[in-house]
Amino acid sequence: MKKQLSYIILLLVLLNLPVWGGDNPWSSSIYTKAGISGFTFLKISPTARIAGMGNTFSAIANDINAIYINPAGITEAGNYAINISDTKWFVNSNFYTAAASMFIGGFNYFGVSFVGLMPEKTPERSPLSSDPNGLTGNNIAMYDYAIGLTYAAKISEQFSLGIKVNYVNETIMNLSATNLLVDVGSLYNTNFETIRIAMSLRNFGSEAQYPDRILFQMPIVYTIGTAAEVYGQDPESFFRVTLSGEATFEIDYEQRYQIGTEIWIMNSFAFRGGYQFNQGTTDPWNRFDYAGNKFSFGFGGKVDVSGSELTFDFSYTKSDRLFENPLRLSVGASF
């Protein structure tokens, strides 16, 4: 019991390292800049495994899912890995992701990824329309997507680094904005029991704009996270419990914290849960109070088929009353 308690204390200490000090602007509750960035679809939880743990995945990062959160983690994904995911997102929109990675020799790994958001088409209205409701008969089409190339290297048995370049596009009818963004990440195994530490900087890039419109910033996110097995350190243990925690710093929001857990039984069936703190927001006029997506849970499994490992994952996120509860389904394989 003392060993498990020491893990939890160390996790909490590491999560608070970035916020100690009175000069840290992220620690101020008034440092809220909601709405200043674009391409915010890049901050949606990309897969069921990540979402099921409350987004606390930077230091887990042991399969292809890492390509979205911490590119250094694809060094733990095996020689070849693939994953696809479908999310039932807000307001009848769909969010899709797909990724593949491969070992390319030496200590080097390469990956490709796709992220796409497809909102439901909206009927176009105009004051010049003869229709009583202002309908023109046309629909407003919108979509967002990002195509990424990732390179990662295992610098040593304990330390990995990764970098990803994303080409991002956001289109509303005949208006489009594009940009090139960079993600960088690291993953360090302390060799103290099973504790890992990870850091990542995502969506870093210059400002962008729609034609003849004002510039907007990128949804930059910095994350520091840690994870450890608090029970069953051997991957082949009948019962294994992993605890993970993160602190995130976003350019358009206050500091946030997440905690999550993953429980594996016979290394074949997984149950997950997570909670995200400080997710809500209130508009300046106090017209609404949005609580955000705080609690999530999920399950999954993996099965060995002729030397290849097939995986499936499902997650549910409890959303605020203003929106639907997102559901995610992911399938993948490594070999």
N, C-alpha and C positions, 0 to 999 in steps of 0.2 A: 504494500500500500504506500510506503514511503517513496518508493521509486516512481510510482504513478503520480504522486503529489509533486515530486520534484520536476517532472515533465511539465505539469500544468503551470507551476510557478515560472519556469524558464520561458514557456510560451508567452505568458503575460508580460514578462519583463522585456522580451524582444519586441513585442508588438508596441510597447510604449517608448522604445528608444528614440524614434524619430520625432516625438512630440515634447520631449523634455526641453525646457528652456523658455524663458519669457518672451524671447524675440521671434519665436516661430509663428509666422502669420497664419499657418494652417490651424493653429489651436484656437483661434478666435471665432466665436460663434457668429460674429458679424461678417466674417469672410465668406459670404455667400454670393456666387455669381451665376445663379441659375439662368440659363438662356443665352449665354454669351458665345457658346460654341456650336458648331455644326457637325454633321456626320455622326450624330449621337447614336445611330444604330450600332456603331462599333463597340458600344458599352453594354449591349444586350448580352446576357449569358449565352454562350454559343452552343453548348451541348448539354445533354441530360445529366451526365456525371458531374460536370462543373456546377450546374444550377442546383442539383440535389444536395450539394455540400455547402450551399450558400455562397458560392463563388470563391471559396477558400481553397484554391487549387495551385497557386504559384509554387508552393513547396512540395506538393504531392507530385505533380509533373512527371509521372512515370509511364505515360502512354501518349498516343497521338493527340489527345485532347490538349496537351501542353502547347501546341503550336499556336493556339489562340490567346493564351494567357501569359506564358513564359517560354519563348522559343528555345531556350537552353534545354528544356525538358524533352525534346525529341531525341536526345541522346540516350534516353531510357526506353524508347518505344520499340526497340528491336530492329532487325534488318530491314523489314518492310512493314508498313502499317497503313491502314486506311480507316476512314470514319465518315459517316454522313449523318446529318441530324435535321429534324423538322420540328419547328416550334409553332404552336398555335398562339400567336401574339395578340396584342390589343386590337380592338376595333376591327375584327375579322381580317387581320393581316397575317401573313405567314413569313417566318424567318427561317432561312435555310443555311446550312453550312456543310462543307465537304473539305476533306483534307487527306493528304497522303505524304508519307515520309519514307526515306530509304537511307541505308548505310552505304556510303560511297567510297569506303576504304580509309585506312589509317585510323584516325579518330574523328572522322568527319561525317556529317549527316546533312541531308538536303530534304526540304519539304515544300509542298505547294498547298495553298488553301484558298477557299472561296467562302465569302459571307454575303448573303443577299436578303434584303427585306422587300417584300411585295405587299404594300397596302392595298386594301380594296379600292376599286375604282369609284370615284365620286362623281355624281351627275353635275355637269356644268350649268351654272345659272348666269343670266345677264339681264341688266335692266332694259336692254334693247330687245329682249325676246318678246314675241307675241303671246307666249304661253302664260296663262294666269299665274303659274308658280315660278315664272322666270326661267324655265328649263330651255336649253338650246338644242337638246337631243344628243349632245356630245358628252363624253365622259372624260374626267381629268385622270390621267394615268400618272402614277408616281412609282419610282423604284430606286433602291440604293444597292450598291454592291462594292465589294473589295476583293481584289485578287492579290494574294501574297506569295512571295518567294522567301524561303527561310534557309539559313545556313547555321549550323551549330557544330561545336567541336568539344570533345571531352579533353580538357586541358590536362587533367590528371584523373586518377580513380575517384577523387573526391569532388572535383570542381569542373563544371561545364559552363560554357558561354554560348549565347545564340543571338542572332540578329534576323529581323524580318523586314522586308520592304513591301508595303502595300500600295497598290494603285486603287484609289477610291473614287467612286462616281456617285453623284446624287442628282436625280433628274425629276423635275416636275413639269409635265407637259413638254413644252419646247425649250425649257430652261435647264441647263446642266452646270454643275460645278464639279471639278476634279482636283485631285492633289496626289502627291506622293508622300506617304507617311512611313515612319521607321519605328519598329519595336526592338528593344534590346532587353536581354534577360540573363540572369545567372542562377545557378543552382549549386549549393555547397552542402556536402555531407560532412558533418562535423566529426564523425566517427566517435561521438559520445553517445553511446547507446544507438538510437536510430534517428536522432534529431537532424533535420535538414533546415537550411535557411535559404530563402530565395528573394531576389529583388527583380523587378521589371519596370521598365518605362515604356508605355504604349502610346501609339497615335501621335508621335512627335513629328511636327512639320510646320511649315510656314502657313500664314493665313491664306484663306481662299475666298472666292466670291462668285456669285452668279453675275452674268453680264450686266454691267451698269448698275450694280447694287453694292451695298456696303460690304466691307470685309468682315469675315467671321473667323474665330479662332478654332483650333483643332481640339477635340475632346481628350486632352492629354491626361493620362492616369499613371501615377507612380504607386507601386505596391511593394511592401515588404511583408514577407510571410514566413511562417515556420510550421513544421509538422513533425510528428513522431508517433511511433506505435506505443501506446500506453499499455497494451496487453497483446501478447503473442508476437514477438519481434520477428520470428522466422516466417518468411512468406508462405511456407507450407503448413503453418499452424492451423489446427482445426478451427480455432476462433481467434480472430485478429481485429483489434480496435485501433484505428488511427484518429488522432486528434489534430486539427489544423486551425490556424488562426492567421488573420491578416489585418493590416492597416492600409488603407488606400487614401491617396491624396489626389483630388481631381481639380482641374483648372476651373470648372464651373460649379463646384459645390464645396461644402465643408468636408472636414476629415471624417472618414467612415471606418468602422470596424466590422469584421465578419468572423464568425467561428463556425466550424463544421466538424462533422465526424463521419467516418466510414467504417462499417463493420462487415468483415468478410467471414463467411462460414464455409469451411472446407475448401477455401480458396476458389469457390465456384459461385457462391451467391452473396450479393452485397446489399446492405441497407444503409441509407445515407440520410443525414439531416443537417440543416444549417440555419443560422439566424444572422441577419444583417442589421446592425445598429445604425441609427441616424439616417434612415433612408427617406424620410418624408420631407415635405416642404410646404410652406404657406406663402401664398402670393402677397405682394406688398399691400394690397387692399383688403386682405383678410376675407376674401370672398369664399375661399375654400381651404381646407386643410387636408393635404394628400399624405397619407401614411406611408406610401411606397410598398415595395415588395420586400417583406421582412423575413418571413418564415418559409422554408422549403423542405421537402423531403423527396426521397426517390429510392429506387431499387434497381438492381441489374444483375448480370451474371456473365459467365464466360465458360466456354466449353472447348475442349481440345478435339480437333477433327484432323486426323492424319498429319499431325505435327503443326497444324495451324490453329491459332486461338481465335475463336469467334466470340464477339461480345455484343450485348444488348443492354440498354439503359433507358430508364423512364424517370421523369421527375415532375413534380407538382409544386408550383409556387403560389403561396397565398398572397393575393394582391389586395390593394385598397378597394373599397366598395365602388369606386368610380370606374373600375376596369374589370375585365375577366381575369380569371386565374390562369396564367400561362401553363401549358402542358408541353412537354418535350419528349421526343423519342429519338434515340440514337442507335445505330448499329455500326459495327466495325470488325476489323480482323487484323491480326498481326502474324507474321510468319518469317 
